[in-house]
Amino acid sequence: MSFAPQLRIPATYMRGGTSKGVFFKLADLPESARVLGAARDALLLRVIGSPDPYGKHTDGMGGATSSTSKCVILAKSTRPDHDVDYLYGQVSIDSAFVDWSGNCGNLSAAVGPFAITNGLIDPALVPKNGLCTVRIWQANIGKTIIAHVPMHNFQVQETGDFELDGVTFPAAEIVLEFIDPSDDGDAGAMFPTGQLVDTLDVPGVGTLQATMITAGIPTVFVNAAEIGYTGTELQGAINEDKAALAKLEAIRVAGALRMGLIKTAEEAATRQHTPKVAFVAPPQTYVSSAGKTIAAEAIDLNVRALSMGKLHHAMMGTASVAIATAAAVPGTLVNLAAGGGTRERVCFGHPSGTLAVGAAVTQINGQWSVTKAVMSRSARVLMEGWVRIPQ
């Protein structure tokens, strides 16, 4: 019996923020995978090594966590005033499913460096030294991201002394601007229910207060105390507790229904990436997963968020935008946990440490909107060459 050789596809394995994924140029993909559909999903699933009932991704490039089961497809932008089109796929670990419903804020930091290095940016726009401004069209959600990438002698500078909690080693700082990051949705509102705080009925859990927002990524915020937590939990306290995961998933599904993201609870299984669910609490001292003491005086609040059904080891970039935006609007649960009032910047504690994010919000005719959110991240090429998969 003869067997076909493996496909050999140019690819780059990159870390962006606290995530990592496999990056492709659209033109390098097999022709059938250059458009959305079953062929593209099947290819990315096999690249990552999903579905894997063992939950290890031993036969693929994935890392068997929501932070490491990701793929990115980039191309020169077809839109005016943009340099690169960025499409992100969140690959399920244990099912044959790729979620295209949202962005990855962390991997957004790697888009600019990849685009510069791989010839997707007009050379005339790339400085020899200083910062290269890359205008990114985030195709999943139809939004603009501006990345400021440090350059040295016409090369992307990857090494540096910028430290990011959740990433072991320092690197060069990349500043990201998320422009008008609220998901307009059908209702055209940053708060899709029209309320800063809702009463959310969650089957099997009870009635909870919730702030539901679409900035950065659709997110459901609840108070940690209302669901039996302090807001200082690390991954083990949640991810090793099946009852806790089921409760938080029930909250996510109830929020998705109230926000109009799904029409039936059953649809949540096909929309695992969004919305996120997060619980907030006033600042409290805790010890991070790295063993570092995070003093209450150093943060404005504590936040813990789930991604793809598990507590995230740090904080998703898009959820960070949601946190900063909600914190800037007086009266939301996030704002109240941070002490209330008005603010343009918030520093929050997460399982790996702390993160500061800024957001500018406005209120016009009673409707809140966010014009921009800003955060610092870093990115680095881990490996480049070709990824191989069975045909």
PEQUI-V725937 format. One record per residue. N is the residue number from 1. PHI is phi in radians with two decimals (999 if undefined). Layout:
<<N | PHI> <N | PHI>>
This chain:
<<1 | 999> <2 | -1.73> <3 | -2.19> <4 | -1.22> <5 | -1.21> <6 | -1.21> <7 | -1.22> <8 | -2.21> <9 | -2.10> <10 | -0.99> <11 | -2.75> <12 | -2.29> <13 | -1.69> <14 | -2.26> <15 | -1.69> <16 | -2.32> <17 | 1.03> <18 | -1.75> <19 | -2.16> <20 | -2.56> <21 | -2.83> <22 | -1.71> <23 | -1.83> <24 | -2.25> <25 | -1.49> <26 | -0.92> <27 | -1.18> <28 | -1.51> <29 | -1.32> <30 | -0.94> <31 | -0.94> <32 | -1.18> <33 | -1.73> <34 | -1.46> <35 | -2.22> <36 | -1.06> <37 | 2.68> <38 | -1.09> <39 | -1.13> <40 | -1.13> <41 | -1.05> <42 | -1.10> <43 | -1.13> <44 | -1.18> <45 | -1.05> <46 | -1.28> <47 | -1.06> <48 | -1.30> <49 | 1.76> <50 | -1.95> <51 | -1.35> <52 | -2.16> <53 | -1.12> <54 | -1.44> <55 | 1.13> <56 | -2.16> <57 | 1.00> <58 | -1.07> <59 | -1.82> <60 | -2.88> <61 | -1.54> <62 | -1.28> <63 | -1.97> <64 | 1.07> <65 | -2.37> <66 | -1.12> <67 | -1.40> <68 | -2.24> <69 | -2.02> <70 | -2.36> <71 | -2.34> <72 | -2.29> <73 | -2.13> <74 | -2.18> <75 | -2.66> <76 | -1.01> <77 | -1.25> <78 | -1.73> <79 | -1.77> <80 | -1.05> <81 | 1.11> <82 | -2.31> <83 | -1.76> <84 | -2.50> <85 | -1.67> <86 | -2.13> <87 | -2.06> <88 | -2.11> <89 | -2.10> <90 | -1.59> <91 | -1.61> <92 | -1.15> <93 | -1.46> <94 | -1.97> <95 | -2.44> <96 | -1.44> <97 | -2.63> <98 | -2.07> <99 | -1.67> <100 | -1.87> <101 | -1.45> <102 | -2.64> <103 | -1.80> <104 | -1.95> <105 | -1.14> <106 | -1.17> <107 | -1.18> <108 | -0.99> <109 | -1.19> <110 | -1.58> <111 | -1.13> <112 | -1.03> <113 | -0.98> <114 | -1.09> <115 | -1.09> <116 | -1.15> <117 | -1.17> <118 | -1.79> <119 | 1.28> <120 | -1.56> <121 | -1.94> <122 | -0.96> <123 | -0.95> <124 | -1.15> <125 | -1.66> <126 | -1.77> <127 | -1.34> <128 | -1.17> <129 | -2.38> <130 | 1.66> <131 | -1.92> <132 | -1.74> <133 | -1.57> <134 | -1.95> <135 | -1.68> <136 | -1.87> <137 | -1.71> <138 | -1.46> <139 | -1.26> <140 | -1.07> <141 | -2.02> <142 | 1.17> <143 | -2.33> <144 | -1.75> <145 | -2.18> <146 | -1.96> <147 | -1.89> <148 | -1.90> <149 | -1.79> <150 | -1.24> <151 | -2.16> <152 | -2.50> <153 | 0.96> <154 | 1.18> <155 | -1.99> <156 | -1.10> <157 | -1.49> <158 | -1.83> <159 | -1.54> <160 | 3.09> <161 | -1.98> <162 | -1.34> <163 | -1.88> <164 | -2.22> <165 | -1.04> <166 | 1.83> <167 | -2.09> <168 | -1.16> <169 | -1.97> <170 | -1.24> <171 | -2.73> <172 | -1.38> <173 | -1.40> <174 | -2.11> <175 | -1.62> <176 | -1.95> <177 | -1.99> <178 | -1.68> <179 | -1.53> <180 | 0.78> <181 | -1.36> <182 | -1.30> <183 | -1.33> <184 | -1.01> <185 | 1.05> <186 | -1.26> <187 | -1.47> <188 | 1.21> <189 | -2.21> <190 | -1.17> <191 | -1.85> <192 | -1.09> <193 | -1.50> <194 | 1.49> <195 | -2.14> <196 | -1.31> <197 | -2.37> <198 | -1.95> <199 | -1.66> <200 | -1.93> <201 | -1.52> <202 | -2.00> <203 | -0.95> <204 | 1.43> <205 | -2.05> <206 | 2.26> <207 | -1.77> <208 | -2.22> <209 | -1.39> <210 | -2.61> <211 | -1.88> <212 | -2.05> <213 | -2.39> <214 | -1.93> <215 | -1.25> <216 | 1.36> <217 | -2.72> <218 | -0.95> <219 | -2.43> <220 | -1.90> <221 | -1.80> <222 | -2.28> <223 | -1.35> <224 | -1.00> <225 | -1.09> <226 | -1.21> <227 | -1.98> <228 | 1.53> <229 | -2.13> <230 | -1.78> <231 | 1.56> <232 | -1.89> <233 | -1.12> <234 | -1.81> <235 | -0.98> <236 | -1.05> <237 | -1.19> <238 | -1.89> <239 | -1.21> <240 | -1.69> <241 | -2.06> <242 | -1.07> <243 | -1.17> <244 | -1.13> <245 | -1.11> <246 | -1.14> <247 | -1.12> <248 | -1.22> <249 | -1.18> <250 | -1.09> <251 | -1.14> <252 | -1.06> <253 | -1.14> <254 | -1.08> <255 | -1.17> <256 | -1.07> <257 | -1.14> <258 | -1.15> <259 | -1.39> <260 | 1.38> <261 | -1.37> <262 | -2.36> <263 | -1.76> <264 | -2.34> <265 | -1.06> <266 | -1.12> <267 | -1.16> <268 | -1.05> <269 | -1.16> <270 | -1.76> <271 | -2.41> <272 | -1.39> <273 | -1.32> <274 | -2.40> <275 | -1.35> <276 | -1.49> <277 | -2.15> <278 | -2.45> <279 | -2.12> <280 | -2.10> <281 | -2.71> <282 | -1.04> <283 | -1.03> <284 | -2.61> <285 | -1.16> <286 | -2.68> <287 | -1.89> <288 | -1.26> <289 | -1.13> <290 | -1.59> <291 | 1.50> <292 | -1.58> <293 | -1.35> <294 | -1.79> <295 | -1.34> <296 | -1.00> <297 | -1.20> <298 | -1.57> <299 | -2.29> <300 | -1.60> <301 | -2.90> <302 | -1.89> <303 | -2.40> <304 | -2.22> <305 | -2.32> <306 | -1.85> <307 | -2.33> <308 | 0.92> <309 | 1.47> <310 | -2.33> <311 | -1.12> <312 | -1.25> <313 | -1.28> <314 | -2.41> <315 | -2.66> <316 | -1.11> <317 | -1.10> <318 | -1.19> <319 | -1.17> <320 | -1.11> <321 | -1.10> <322 | -1.08> <323 | -1.09> <324 | -1.08> <325 | -1.17> <326 | -1.11> <327 | -1.14> <328 | -1.38> <329 | -1.76> <330 | -1.00> <331 | 1.84> <332 | -1.28> <333 | -1.09> <334 | -1.17> <335 | -1.07> <336 | -1.15> <337 | -1.12> <338 | -1.50> <339 | 1.85> <340 | 1.37> <341 | 1.39> <342 | -1.90> <343 | -2.76> <344 | -1.89> <345 | -2.60> <346 | -2.39> <347 | -2.04> <348 | -2.11> <349 | -1.61> <350 | -2.31> <351 | -0.99> <352 | -1.63> <353 | 2.70> <354 | -2.28> <355 | -2.65> <356 | -1.89> <357 | -2.42> <358 | -1.92> <359 | -2.60> <360 | -1.93> <361 | -2.09> <362 | -2.40> <363 | -2.19> <364 | -2.23> <365 | 0.93> <366 | 1.44> <367 | -1.80> <368 | -1.49> <369 | -2.53> <370 | -2.00> <371 | -1.59> <372 | -2.86> <373 | -2.22> <374 | -2.28> <375 | -2.62> <376 | -1.84> <377 | -2.42> <378 | -2.49> <379 | -2.65> <380 | -2.77> <381 | -1.28> <382 | -1.67> <383 | -2.84> <384 | -2.45> <385 | 2.71> <386 | -2.37> <387 | -1.72> <388 | -2.04> <389 | -2.46> <390 | -1.08> <391 | -1.16>>
